[in-house]
Amino acid sequence: MLMKTYLDAAEAAHAELTRIDQVAGDGDFGDNLRDGLRGVVSRLPADADLATEFDVAATWFLDEVGGTSGPLIGLLLREIAAELAEPGDEDTALVAGLTGGLAAVQRVGEAQVGDRTMVDCLAPTVDGLRAATGPVDWTATAAAALTHARATADLRARMGRASYVGERVLGTPDAGAMGIALLFWALAVHRDPAARDGLTDPAHLDG
């Protein structure tokens, strides 16, 4: 179950997500992501297909998860769920859903690349998926997503609470970007459990 894998990653990364969010915000991102995924997993039927997983997760994050990031993650998951509900290849639907989700997140949140938000992980990772040819390499995609998330440590925030703390955020990555990197980690491990051995352990996001 992909959402259980995402929850496992969020549980492992909880302390680090909390630490880095305390540098720039109120430190609740780790709680919101972990608790939101706990709620999702508790409501999923044991035989849920991938479309159902994303649909249940989207509704839960949109309606029940707080903070700025909760509803934005819900929008991303809703676009993925909609694409997976259509007949066709699952990987093609995932890439289309991620593409639509990026557009939805930017339309509502108005963040651009460089603002130091989840978009700084999501946009370049989606761009890489769309530019690739052949079968989707989810393991390489997850590794790239973490690289993009970590690179937010070099960015000054231009949106949200973090924009008020100036250079204090430099050297610490954005928690929302890390949360999106964990979604890609879960996708890779869901596709191939052995991918876990080649990817960074979510408990050690700081490298």
C-alpha atoms as an extended CHARMM CRD file, in Angstrom:
* protein
*
       207  EXT
         1         1  MET       CA              0.0000000000        0.0000000000        0.0000000000  PROA      1               0.0000000000
         2         2  LEU       CA              1.6320000000        3.2100000000       -1.1830000000  PROA      2               0.0000000000
         3         3  MET       CA              0.1310000000        5.4720000000        1.4870000000  PROA      3               0.0000000000
         4         4  LYS       CA              1.3840000000        3.1310000000        4.2080000000  PROA      4               0.0000000000
         5         5  THR       CA              4.8450000000        3.3870000000        2.6710000000  PROA      5               0.0000000000
         6         6  TYR       CA              4.5050000000        7.1950000000        2.6010000000  PROA      6               0.0000000000
         7         7  LEU       CA              3.4100000000        7.1210000000        6.2540000000  PROA      7               0.0000000000
         8         8  ASP       CA              6.3870000000        4.9450000000        7.2060000000  PROA      8               0.0000000000
         9         9  ALA       CA              8.6880000000        7.4750000000        5.5500000000  PROA      9               0.0000000000
        10        10  ALA       CA              6.9730000000       10.3920000000        7.3260000000  PROA      10              0.0000000000
        11        11  GLU       CA              7.2560000000        8.5930000000       10.6810000000  PROA      11              0.0000000000
        12        12  ALA       CA             10.9710000000        7.9900000000       10.1250000000  PROA      12              0.0000000000
        13        13  ALA       CA             11.5540000000       11.5930000000        9.0230000000  PROA      13              0.0000000000
        14        14  HSD       CA              9.3030000000       13.2080000000       11.6350000000  PROA      14              0.0000000000
        15        15  ALA       CA             12.0540000000       14.4640000000       13.9350000000  PROA      15              0.0000000000
        16        16  GLU       CA             14.0630000000       15.9380000000       11.0750000000  PROA      16              0.0000000000
        17        17  LEU       CA             11.0050000000       17.5260000000        9.4290000000  PROA      17              0.0000000000
        18        18  THR       CA             10.1140000000       19.1230000000       12.7480000000  PROA      18              0.0000000000
        19        19  ARG       CA             13.6560000000       20.4020000000       13.3010000000  PROA      19              0.0000000000
        20        20  ILE       CA             13.9960000000       22.0370000000        9.8930000000  PROA      20              0.0000000000
        21        21  ASP       CA             10.4830000000       23.5340000000       10.0270000000  PROA      21              0.0000000000
        22        22  GLN       CA             11.2740000000       25.0790000000       13.4130000000  PROA      22              0.0000000000
        23        23  VAL       CA             14.0820000000       27.0510000000       11.7350000000  PROA      23              0.0000000000
        24        24  ALA       CA             11.7070000000       28.7480000000        9.3000000000  PROA      24              0.0000000000
        25        25  GLY       CA              8.1890000000       28.2460000000       10.6250000000  PROA      25              0.0000000000
        26        26  ASP       CA              6.2060000000       26.9870000000       13.5580000000  PROA      26              0.0000000000
        27        27  GLY       CA              7.6150000000       23.4810000000       13.4270000000  PROA      27              0.0000000000
        28        28  ASP       CA              4.3570000000       21.6670000000       12.7930000000  PROA      28              0.0000000000
        29        29  PHE       CA              5.0000000000       20.3360000000        9.2780000000  PROA      29              0.0000000000
        30        30  GLY       CA              6.2170000000       16.9510000000       10.5080000000  PROA      30              0.0000000000
        31        31  ASP       CA              3.1520000000       16.5950000000       12.7450000000  PROA      31              0.0000000000
        32        32  ASN       CA              0.7540000000       17.5990000000        9.9700000000  PROA      32              0.0000000000
        33        33  LEU       CA              2.2410000000       15.2380000000        7.3800000000  PROA      33              0.0000000000
        34        34  ARG       CA              2.5710000000       12.2660000000        9.7460000000  PROA      34              0.0000000000
        35        35  ASP       CA             -0.8250000000       12.7190000000       11.3740000000  PROA      35              0.0000000000
        36        36  GLY       CA             -2.4920000000       13.3150000000        8.0150000000  PROA      36              0.0000000000
        37        37  LEU       CA             -1.0790000000       10.0950000000        6.6050000000  PROA      37              0.0000000000
        38        38  ARG       CA             -2.0800000000        8.2180000000        9.7580000000  PROA      38              0.0000000000
        39        39  GLY       CA             -5.6370000000        9.3950000000        9.1250000000  PROA      39              0.0000000000
        40        40  VAL       CA             -5.4710000000        8.3360000000        5.4770000000  PROA      40              0.0000000000
        41        41  VAL       CA             -4.1290000000        4.8520000000        6.2060000000  PROA      41              0.0000000000
        42        42  SER       CA             -6.7050000000        4.2570000000        8.9360000000  PROA      42              0.0000000000
        43        43  ARG       CA             -9.4930000000        4.8890000000        6.4160000000  PROA      43              0.0000000000
        44        44  LEU       CA             -8.2120000000        2.8440000000        3.5050000000  PROA      44              0.0000000000
        45        45  PRO       CA             -9.8110000000       -0.5260000000        2.7900000000  PROA      45              0.0000000000
        46        46  ALA       CA             -7.3140000000       -3.3740000000        2.6850000000  PROA      46              0.0000000000
        47        47  ASP       CA             -8.0280000000       -3.9770000000       -1.0270000000  PROA      47              0.0000000000
        48        48  ALA       CA             -7.7580000000       -0.3420000000       -2.1090000000  PROA      48              0.0000000000
        49        49  ASP       CA             -6.2680000000        0.1690000000       -5.5580000000  PROA      49              0.0000000000
        50        50  LEU       CA             -3.8690000000        3.0210000000       -6.2420000000  PROA      50              0.0000000000
        51        51  ALA       CA             -6.5910000000        5.3810000000       -7.4990000000  PROA      51              0.0000000000
        52        52  THR       CA             -8.5980000000        4.8180000000       -4.3120000000  PROA      52              0.0000000000
        53        53  GLU       CA             -5.5240000000        5.4110000000       -2.1690000000  PROA      53              0.0000000000
        54        54  PHE       CA             -4.9060000000        8.7990000000       -3.7750000000  PROA      54              0.0000000000
        55        55  ASP       CA             -8.6040000000        9.7110000000       -3.7290000000  PROA      55              0.0000000000
        56        56  VAL       CA             -8.9670000000        8.9970000000       -0.0040000000  PROA      56              0.0000000000
        57        57  ALA       CA             -5.6860000000       10.7800000000        0.7270000000  PROA      57              0.0000000000
        58        58  ALA       CA             -6.6950000000       13.8400000000       -1.3190000000  PROA      58              0.0000000000
        59        59  THR       CA            -10.0000000000       14.2240000000        0.5080000000  PROA      59              0.0000000000
        60        60  TRP       CA             -8.3780000000       13.7870000000        3.9180000000  PROA      60              0.0000000000
        61        61  PHE       CA             -5.5930000000       16.2950000000        3.2870000000  PROA      61              0.0000000000
        62        62  LEU       CA             -7.9840000000       18.8590000000        1.7710000000  PROA      62              0.0000000000
        63        63  ASP       CA            -10.5460000000       18.5900000000        4.5620000000  PROA      63              0.0000000000
        64        64  GLU       CA             -8.6250000000       17.6260000000        7.6840000000  PROA      64              0.0000000000
        65        65  VAL       CA             -4.9340000000       18.5190000000        7.5270000000  PROA      65              0.0000000000
        66        66  GLY       CA             -3.9200000000       21.9540000000        8.7320000000  PROA      66              0.0000000000
        67        67  GLY       CA             -1.1390000000       24.3610000000        7.9470000000  PROA      67              0.0000000000
        68        68  THR       CA             -0.4770000000       25.8750000000        4.5630000000  PROA      68              0.0000000000
        69        69  SER       CA              0.9010000000       22.6740000000        3.1320000000  PROA      69              0.0000000000
        70        70  GLY       CA             -1.9530000000       20.3140000000        4.0280000000  PROA      70              0.0000000000
        71        71  PRO       CA             -4.4810000000       21.6000000000        1.4730000000  PROA      71              0.0000000000
        72        72  LEU       CA             -1.7590000000       22.0670000000       -1.1560000000  PROA      72              0.0000000000
        73        73  ILE       CA             -0.6810000000       18.4430000000       -0.7880000000  PROA      73              0.0000000000
        74        74  GLY       CA             -4.3820000000       17.5690000000       -1.0240000000  PROA      74              0.0000000000
        75        75  LEU       CA             -4.6240000000       19.3740000000       -4.3640000000  PROA      75              0.0000000000
        76        76  LEU       CA             -1.6130000000       17.4650000000       -5.6760000000  PROA      76              0.0000000000
        77        77  LEU       CA             -3.0490000000       14.1220000000       -4.5620000000  PROA      77              0.0000000000
        78        78  ARG       CA             -6.4700000000       14.9590000000       -6.0490000000  PROA      78              0.0000000000
        79        79  GLU       CA             -4.9840000000       15.5510000000       -9.5080000000  PROA      79              0.0000000000
        80        80  ILE       CA             -3.1120000000       12.2310000000       -9.3140000000  PROA      80              0.0000000000
        81        81  ALA       CA             -6.2820000000       10.4210000000       -8.1820000000  PROA      81              0.0000000000
        82        82  ALA       CA             -8.2470000000       11.8560000000      -11.1170000000  PROA      82              0.0000000000
        83        83  GLU       CA             -5.7070000000       10.6300000000      -13.6610000000  PROA      83              0.0000000000
        84        84  LEU       CA             -5.4710000000        7.1760000000      -12.0500000000  PROA      84              0.0000000000
        85        85  ALA       CA             -9.2530000000        6.8230000000      -12.1970000000  PROA      85              0.0000000000
        86        86  GLU       CA             -9.1140000000        6.8550000000      -16.0130000000  PROA      86              0.0000000000
        87        87  PRO       CA             -8.3300000000        3.6860000000      -17.9870000000  PROA      87              0.0000000000
        88        88  GLY       CA             -4.7380000000        3.3980000000      -19.1650000000  PROA      88              0.0000000000
        89        89  ASP       CA             -1.1470000000        2.8880000000      -18.1400000000  PROA      89              0.0000000000
        90        90  GLU       CA             -0.5420000000        3.5940000000      -14.4440000000  PROA      90              0.0000000000
        91        91  ASP       CA              2.8510000000        5.2730000000      -14.8300000000  PROA      91              0.0000000000
        92        92  THR       CA              1.4790000000        7.5340000000      -17.5770000000  PROA      92              0.0000000000
        93        93  ALA       CA             -1.3710000000        8.4960000000      -15.2610000000  PROA      93              0.0000000000
        94        94  LEU       CA              1.0110000000        9.1870000000      -12.3760000000  PROA      94              0.0000000000
        95        95  VAL       CA              3.1440000000       11.5170000000      -14.4920000000  PROA      95              0.0000000000
        96        96  ALA       CA              0.0410000000       13.2850000000      -15.8390000000  PROA      96              0.0000000000
        97        97  GLY       CA             -1.3480000000       13.5790000000      -12.3180000000  PROA      97              0.0000000000
        98        98  LEU       CA              1.8860000000       14.9850000000      -10.9420000000  PROA      98              0.0000000000
        99        99  THR       CA              1.9540000000       17.4800000000      -13.8110000000  PROA      99              0.0000000000
       100       100  GLY       CA             -1.6240000000       18.5530000000      -13.1330000000  PROA      100             0.0000000000
       101       101  GLY       CA             -0.9130000000       18.6310000000       -9.4250000000  PROA      101             0.0000000000
       102       102  LEU       CA              2.0340000000       20.9550000000       -9.8780000000  PROA      102             0.0000000000
       103       103  ALA       CA             -0.1810000000       23.3160000000      -11.8900000000  PROA      103             0.0000000000
       104       104  ALA       CA             -2.8870000000       23.2120000000       -9.2110000000  PROA      104             0.0000000000
       105       105  VAL       CA             -0.4230000000       23.8640000000       -6.3960000000  PROA      105             0.0000000000
       106       106  GLN       CA              1.0500000000       26.8330000000       -8.2470000000  PROA      106             0.0000000000
       107       107  ARG       CA             -2.3800000000       28.1860000000       -9.2380000000  PROA      107             0.0000000000
       108       108  VAL       CA             -3.6200000000       28.2130000000       -5.6510000000  PROA      108             0.0000000000
       109       109  GLY       CA             -0.3890000000       28.7800000000       -3.7460000000  PROA      109             0.0000000000
       110       110  GLU       CA              1.1380000000       31.1360000000       -6.3470000000  PROA      110             0.0000000000
       111       111  ALA       CA              4.6640000000       29.8780000000       -5.6160000000  PROA      111             0.0000000000
       112       112  GLN       CA              7.2990000000       29.8790000000       -8.3150000000  PROA      112             0.0000000000
       113       113  VAL       CA             10.5590000000       27.9730000000       -8.5490000000  PROA      113             0.0000000000
       114       114  GLY       CA             13.0700000000       29.7360000000       -6.3130000000  PROA      114             0.0000000000
       115       115  ASP       CA             10.5610000000       30.8560000000       -3.6820000000  PROA      115             0.0000000000
       116       116  ARG       CA             11.7000000000       28.0530000000       -1.3300000000  PROA      116             0.0000000000
       117       117  THR       CA              8.5330000000       25.9750000000       -1.1620000000  PROA      117             0.0000000000
       118       118  MET       CA              7.4240000000       22.4620000000       -2.0960000000  PROA      118             0.0000000000
       119       119  VAL       CA              7.3770000000       23.6890000000       -5.7130000000  PROA      119             0.0000000000
       120       120  ASP       CA             11.1970000000       23.7350000000       -5.6580000000  PROA      120             0.0000000000
       121       121  CYS       CA             11.1370000000       19.9580000000       -5.3220000000  PROA      121             0.0000000000
       122       122  LEU       CA              7.9880000000       19.2060000000       -7.3000000000  PROA      122             0.0000000000
       123       123  ALA       CA              8.5990000000       21.3130000000      -10.4210000000  PROA      123             0.0000000000
       124       124  PRO       CA             12.0860000000       20.0930000000      -11.4160000000  PROA      124             0.0000000000
       125       125  THR       CA             11.1780000000       16.4940000000      -10.5520000000  PROA      125             0.0000000000
       126       126  VAL       CA              8.0610000000       16.6400000000      -12.7470000000  PROA      126             0.0000000000
       127       127  ASP       CA             10.0940000000       18.3030000000      -15.4910000000  PROA      127             0.0000000000
       128       128  GLY       CA             12.5340000000       15.3770000000      -15.3360000000  PROA      128             0.0000000000
       129       129  LEU       CA              9.7170000000       12.8450000000      -15.5760000000  PROA      129             0.0000000000
       130       130  ARG       CA              8.1750000000       14.6030000000      -18.5670000000  PROA      130             0.0000000000
       131       131  ALA       CA             11.5080000000       14.8790000000      -20.3800000000  PROA      131             0.0000000000
       132       132  ALA       CA             12.4650000000       11.2210000000      -19.8690000000  PROA      132             0.0000000000
       133       133  THR       CA             11.9220000000        8.6090000000      -22.5390000000  PROA      133             0.0000000000
       134       134  GLY       CA             11.1740000000        4.9450000000      -21.9780000000  PROA      134             0.0000000000
       135       135  PRO       CA              9.8420000000        3.3460000000      -18.7890000000  PROA      135             0.0000000000
       136       136  VAL       CA              9.6910000000        5.5800000000      -15.7220000000  PROA      136             0.0000000000
       137       137  ASP       CA             12.6800000000        5.0900000000      -13.4170000000  PROA      137             0.0000000000
       138       138  TRP       CA             11.0360000000        5.8590000000      -10.0850000000  PROA      138             0.0000000000
       139       139  THR       CA             14.2020000000        5.1330000000       -8.1040000000  PROA      139             0.0000000000
       140       140  ALA       CA             16.2040000000        7.7250000000      -10.0340000000  PROA      140             0.0000000000
       141       141  THR       CA             13.2540000000       10.1030000000       -9.7920000000  PROA      141             0.0000000000
       142       142  ALA       CA             13.1420000000        9.7450000000       -5.9980000000  PROA      142             0.0000000000
       143       143  ALA       CA             16.8810000000       10.3920000000       -5.7350000000  PROA      143             0.0000000000
       144       144  ALA       CA             16.5240000000       13.4910000000       -7.9190000000  PROA      144             0.0000000000
       145       145  ALA       CA             13.5870000000       14.7350000000       -5.8400000000  PROA      145             0.0000000000
       146       146  LEU       CA             15.6600000000       14.5620000000       -2.6570000000  PROA      146             0.0000000000
       147       147  THR       CA             18.4830000000       16.4440000000       -4.3620000000  PROA      147             0.0000000000
       148       148  HSD       CA             16.0360000000       19.1910000000       -5.4080000000  PROA      148             0.0000000000
       149       149  ALA       CA             14.5570000000       19.3500000000       -1.8980000000  PROA      149             0.0000000000
       150       150  ARG       CA             17.9740000000       19.6140000000       -0.2700000000  PROA      150             0.0000000000
       151       151  ALA       CA             18.9130000000       22.4130000000       -2.6930000000  PROA      151             0.0000000000
       152       152  THR       CA             16.2880000000       24.6460000000       -1.0630000000  PROA      152             0.0000000000
       153       153  ALA       CA             18.8260000000       25.0940000000        1.7390000000  PROA      153             0.0000000000
       154       154  ASP       CA             20.5230000000       27.6460000000       -0.5440000000  PROA      154             0.0000000000
       155       155  LEU       CA             17.3450000000       29.6860000000       -1.0860000000  PROA      155             0.0000000000
       156       156  ARG       CA             16.0030000000       32.6470000000        0.8370000000  PROA      156             0.0000000000
       157       157  ALA       CA             12.2510000000       32.3180000000        1.3330000000  PROA      157             0.0000000000
       158       158  ARG       CA             10.0440000000       34.6740000000       -0.6610000000  PROA      158             0.0000000000
       159       159  MET       CA              6.6980000000       33.3940000000        0.5930000000  PROA      159             0.0000000000
       160       160  GLY       CA              5.0230000000       32.5050000000        3.8650000000  PROA      160             0.0000000000
       161       161  ARG       CA              6.2920000000       32.6790000000        7.4230000000  PROA      161             0.0000000000
       162       162  ALA       CA              9.8190000000       31.7650000000        6.3730000000  PROA      162             0.0000000000
       163       163  SER       CA             10.1080000000       34.9940000000        4.3840000000  PROA      163             0.0000000000
       164       164  TYR       CA             10.1610000000       36.9270000000        7.6710000000  PROA      164             0.0000000000
       165       165  VAL       CA             13.2380000000       35.2230000000        9.0990000000  PROA      165             0.0000000000
       166       166  GLY       CA             15.6450000000       36.2260000000        6.3380000000  PROA      166             0.0000000000
       167       167  GLU       CA             19.0200000000       34.5270000000        6.1320000000  PROA      167             0.0000000000
       168       168  ARG       CA             18.3640000000       32.3680000000        9.1740000000  PROA      168             0.0000000000
       169       169  VAL       CA             16.8800000000       29.7110000000        6.8950000000  PROA      169             0.0000000000
       170       170  LEU       CA             20.0130000000       29.4000000000        4.7680000000  PROA      170             0.0000000000
       171       171  GLY       CA             21.6820000000       26.0480000000        5.2720000000  PROA      171             0.0000000000
       172       172  THR       CA             18.4230000000       24.3290000000        6.1970000000  PROA      172             0.0000000000
       173       173  PRO       CA             16.1440000000       22.8620000000        3.5050000000  PROA      173             0.0000000000
       174       174  ASP       CA             12.4460000000       23.6320000000        3.2360000000  PROA      174             0.0000000000
       175       175  ALA       CA             10.2770000000       21.1400000000        5.1190000000  PROA      175             0.0000000000
       176       176  GLY       CA              7.5200000000       21.1550000000        2.4900000000  PROA      176             0.0000000000
       177       177  ALA       CA              9.9980000000       20.3250000000       -0.2530000000  PROA      177             0.0000000000
       178       178  MET       CA             11.2720000000       17.4490000000        1.8860000000  PROA      178             0.0000000000
       179       179  GLY       CA              7.7170000000       16.2050000000        2.3510000000  PROA      179             0.0000000000
       180       180  ILE       CA              7.2640000000       16.0360000000       -1.4160000000  PROA      180             0.0000000000
       181       181  ALA       CA             10.5940000000       14.2090000000       -1.7590000000  PROA      181             0.0000000000
       182       182  LEU       CA              9.1940000000       11.5990000000        0.6430000000  PROA      182             0.0000000000
       183       183  LEU       CA              6.1920000000       11.0950000000       -1.6740000000  PROA      183             0.0000000000
       184       184  PHE       CA              8.5780000000       10.2710000000       -4.5090000000  PROA      184             0.0000000000
       185       185  TRP       CA             10.5030000000        7.9500000000       -2.1520000000  PROA      185             0.0000000000
       186       186  ALA       CA              7.2420000000        6.1380000000       -1.4350000000  PROA      186             0.0000000000
       187       187  LEU       CA              6.4090000000        5.8720000000       -5.1530000000  PROA      187             0.0000000000
       188       188  ALA       CA              9.8160000000        4.3100000000       -5.8360000000  PROA      188             0.0000000000
       189       189  VAL       CA              9.5540000000        1.8040000000       -2.9800000000  PROA      189             0.0000000000
       190       190  HSD       CA              5.9520000000        1.0010000000       -3.9090000000  PROA      190             0.0000000000
       191       191  ARG       CA              7.0550000000        0.1920000000       -7.4390000000  PROA      191             0.0000000000
       192       192  ASP       CA             10.1300000000       -1.7990000000       -6.3290000000  PROA      192             0.0000000000
       193       193  PRO       CA             10.6460000000       -2.5930000000       -2.6220000000  PROA      193             0.0000000000
       194       194  ALA       CA             14.3330000000       -3.2420000000       -3.3370000000  PROA      194             0.0000000000
       195       195  ALA       CA             14.6860000000        0.4500000000       -4.2510000000  PROA      195             0.0000000000
       196       196  ARG       CA             14.7540000000        1.1440000000       -0.5170000000  PROA      196             0.0000000000
       197       197  ASP       CA             18.3310000000       -0.1760000000       -0.3480000000  PROA      197             0.0000000000
       198       198  GLY       CA             19.5770000000        2.3360000000       -2.9190000000  PROA      198             0.0000000000
       199       199  LEU       CA             17.8140000000        5.4150000000       -1.6080000000  PROA      199             0.0000000000
       200       200  THR       CA             18.4930000000        7.6590000000        1.3680000000  PROA      200             0.0000000000
       201       201  ASP       CA             16.8210000000        6.3950000000        4.5290000000  PROA      201             0.0000000000
       202       202  PRO       CA             14.0120000000        8.8740000000        5.3960000000  PROA      202             0.0000000000
       203       203  ALA       CA             15.3810000000        8.9450000000        8.9410000000  PROA      203             0.0000000000
       204       204  HSD       CA             18.5100000000       10.6260000000        7.5790000000  PROA      204             0.0000000000
       205       205  LEU       CA             17.2120000000       13.3550000000        5.2900000000  PROA      205             0.0000000000
       206       206  ASP       CA             19.9750000000       15.6300000000        6.5110000000  PROA      206             0.0000000000
       207       207  GLY       CA             22.4760000000       13.3430000000        4.7650000000  PROA      207             0.0000000000
